[in-house]
Amino acid sequence: MQARRQWITPHEWMIKPTQQTEWIEGQGILIWMAEVFSALGMGLYLVSIYLDNWWGALAAWFIIIFLKLPFHFFYLGRPWRFWRAIPPFTDAWKTSWIARGMFFTTVFAGLAMIQLITTYMLNHNMVSEAMIGPVTVLDYTMRLLAGLFALLTGIYCGFVMSYCKAVPFWNTGLLPIVFVVMGIADGLALILAVGLITGGVDFHAIEYASQWALILNVILIGTYLINASYTSATAEYSVMQLIRGKVARAFWIGVILLGILVPLVVSLLSIFVLPFMPLLLIFAVIAHTIGAFALKYCVLKVGIYRPIISRVPVH
């Protein structure tokens, strides 16, 4: 009996749904942090260049360069060899979304730095009249390209997970869309925080935009969960773990309450009921940012591998 038990235990993954731990436990926490800061930096940068907010774009650049990239590097184990994942030093980008992500982030870092310099020079009249035209063209070109690579930096995390066929809950094209829309909502929240420090932000306009972004997030998350419930028994099991299982507290409190409902209520109160209250706004921004961490945590935590012998029930 002892010998039989020793044989069965290592092979339970063949007949039972098995939670992935590589990206959310131990050193895998670094992946969780890197993905969160990817979304925060992407959202803030896109919102900032649209609103022409230099300080917001600078903050987004710092988030990606000094928060996202270090966590990603340390997860790799030998961060000084990161250049091996970037073309033309490797062909891995043809098949690996991780390699593509490193490339997207590196290119964004360079393009956004140029954009920050050109925008600063134009805003502070540091360009001669003869060079205003060329520098302006360069500035808008860098905004467009850096914005594109910021979007790719934020969305590739969703593609990395959606291409994982062994985890049915992730294996859907909706996941990158959920991450991008949530990232935009994160960016709208963070630009309010930037505005409290630097000024130059139309708070009411941002709050209106945030309301629509949060409502869209609710619709997308609901659609994603309903779609996953009908995808496979394993994906349905992931949904059950999320809404009433071991991850339910993080989902309902972190994602739904703090990440969506609190910012939405504060935004509605600020526009229709209460006067402008910076402390209340700071509370909403903090709650929304906690929600950003909670969303990625929940999605990673309920990533469950499909059993090889799928005819065995998962419940």
N, C-alpha and C positions, 0 to 999 in steps of 0.2 A: 504493500500500500504506500509506503514512504517513497519508494522508487517511482511509482506511478504519479504521485503528487508532484514530485520534482520535475517530471516530464511535462505535466499539464501546465504548471504555473508559468514557465517561460513562453508558452504558446497560447496563452489566453487571448492575445491580440488577434489571433486567427479567427476566433469565434465571438469575441466581444468588442464593442466600440471602445477604443482606447484614446484617451486625451493626449494631445500633443503637448509636450513640455519644453521643447527646445527653444521656443520663442517667447516663453512667458515665465519660466521658472529658472532659478540659478542665474547663469550668465545670460540667459534668454531675456531677462528683464531689460537688458541693454537694447535689444531689438524693439521692445515695447516703447521705450523712451525715445529711440531714434524715430520711430514711426509717428509718435505724437508730435515731436518737434518739426518733423517734415510737414505735417498738416498745418501746424500753427504758423510756421514760416511762410509756407506757400500762400495760405489765406491772407495773412497780413500783407505780404508783398503785393499780391494782385489787387487787394483793396486799396493799398497805398498809392500804387502807380495810377490807378483809376481816379483817385481823388487828388492826385498830385501832392501827396504828403511825403516830403523828403524824410522826415524823422521816422515815420512809420516804415518806409522802405529800408532805412538804415537798421531799425530794430529787427525787421524780418531777416535781413542779411546776417545780422549777428546771431539770431536764433538758429539759422541753418548752419552757419559756419562754426559757431562755437558751442552749440548744443547738439544739433542733429549729427553732424559729422563725427565729433569725438565719440559719441555713444556707438555709432556704427563702426568706427575704427577699432575701438576696444573689443567689440564683439568678434571682430575678425581674428583677434589673437595676436597678430603681428601687424600693427597699424602702419609701420614704416614701409610696408610692401604694398600699400594700397594702389600705387601706380600700376601694378600688374593687372588690375581689374579695369583699366581704362584704355580704350583704343588710342594709338595703334599698337600698344604693347600686348594686346590679347585679342583673340577672336571670340572670347566668351560672351560678348554682348549679343552675338547672333542667337544664342540660346538661353542666356541667363538674364532674368530681370534684375537680379542683384547687381550684376556688372553694369547693366544699363542705368540702374539707379545711381551708381557711383559716377558714371559718366555725366548724367543729367545734373547732378549736384555740383560737380567740379566745373562744368561749363557755366552753370548759373552763377557760381561764385565769381568767375571772371567777368561775365557780362554785367552782372548787377553792380560790381565795383566800378566799372566804367560809367554805368548809368548814374550812380550816386555822385561821381566826380563831375560829370557834365551837367547834371541838374544843379548841383551846388554852385558851379561856376556861373551858370545862367541866372540863378536866383540872386546871386550876390554881385552881379555886374562885373564879373572878372574876365569877360571876353570882349575883345575889341570889336568895333562895329563891323569891320571887314570879316570877322570870323563868326559872328552871331549866326548867320545862315547855316554854314557847315556844321557848327557845334550843335545847333538845334536839330538838324537832320540826324546827326550822330546820336543825340540824346533820345529822340523818338525811336530810332532803330534799335538802340540798346534796350529801351523799355519794352518794345515788342518782343525782341528775342529773349531777354531776361524773363519777361512774364511767361513766355512759352515754356522755358526750361524750369521756371518755378512751378508751373502747373505739372510738368512731367516729374519733377522731384516729389511733389505731393501725391501724384496719382500712381506712381510705379509701385508703391507699397501695396495698393489694392490689387494691382496686376500680379504681383508676386504671389499673393494669397489666392487669387481667383484661378490661377493656373495650377493650383495644387489639387489634382483630381482625387487624391486619397482622402481629402477632407471635404465632404460634400457641402457642408455649411459655407465654406469659402468659395467653392467652385461655381461662381456665378458672376456674370458681367455686371450685376448691380453693385457689387462691393466697391469697385473703384469709384462709381458715381456717388455712393453714400459717403465715401471718404472725402471726395472733392467738395461736395456741398457742405458737409460738416466743417471742412477746412475754411470755406468761405465765411460761414457763420462765425467760426473762431476768429477769423481776420477782422470781421466787423466788430466783434467784442473787443479785441486788442487795440483797434484803432481808437476806440473810445478811451481806453486807458492812456494811449499816447496823447490824445487830445487834452486830457486832464492835465498833463505835464507840460506840453508844448503849446497848446492852443491851436487855433486854425482848423477846427473841426466843427462841422454842423451836426451837433449831437442829435437833434430831432430827426434829421434826414437819415442818419446812421441807424437810429432806433427803429424807424419805419422799415428800413431795409432788413434789419435784424429780425423783425417780426416775421416777414415773409420767408426769410431764410430758415428760421426755426420751424415755421409751419411746414415748409417743404421738407425739412429734416424728419418731422414726425411722419409725413406721408411716405417718404422713402424708406425709413426704418421699418414702418409697418408693412409696406410692400415687400421688403426684403425678407422679413420674418415669415410672412404668409407664403411667399414663394419657396422659401427653404423648407417649410413644413410639408409641402407637396413634392419636394424633389426626391427624397429617399427617407427610409426609416432612420438612418444615421443622422441626417440633417434635421429631421424632426426631433430626434433625441437631443441634439444641440440646442434647438429652440426651447425645449422643455427645461433644459439645464439653465438657460438664460432667463426665462420668465418666472420659473417657480422652483428651480433647483439650487445648486450650490453657488451660482453666480447671480441669482435673482436680486440679492440685496445691492450689489454693485450696479446692476442694471437699473433697477427702479429708483434707487436713491441717487446714484452718480450720474447716470445718463438722462433719465426722464425728469427727475425732480430738479437736480442742480444744473444739469446741462441744458435743459429745454424749458421747463415750467417756470423756474425762478427768473431767468433772464426775460422770458416772455411777459410775465406778470409785472416785473419791474419796469420794463419798457412801456407797457400799457399805462401803468400808473404815472410814469414820468411825463407821458404825452397828454393824457386826458384828465388826470386827477391832481397829482402833486406837482409842486414847483421843482425846478432843477435841483437835485440833491446829489452832490458828488459822492458822498459816503454810500448812498444807496446804489449809485452807479458802479462804484468800486466793488461792492458786494456782488452785484450781478456779473461783473467781469470775472471775478474770482470763481463764482459758482459755475459759470460757463466753461472756464478753463479746466476746472475739476472734471466737468462733464466730458471734455475732450480726452483727458487721460482715461476716464472710466469707459468710454466707448471702445477705444482700442484694446483696453484690458479685457473687456467682456468678449469682444470678437475673437481675440487670441485665446482666451481661456476656454471657450467652448468649441475650439477647433478639435474635432474628434475624428480619428481615423476610421474609415469604413472597414468593418471586419471582412476578412477574405471569404469566409463562409457566410454569405449574406442571408442565407435562408434561416439562420438562427435569429430569433427575435432579439431586439435591443433593449426591451423593457424588462 
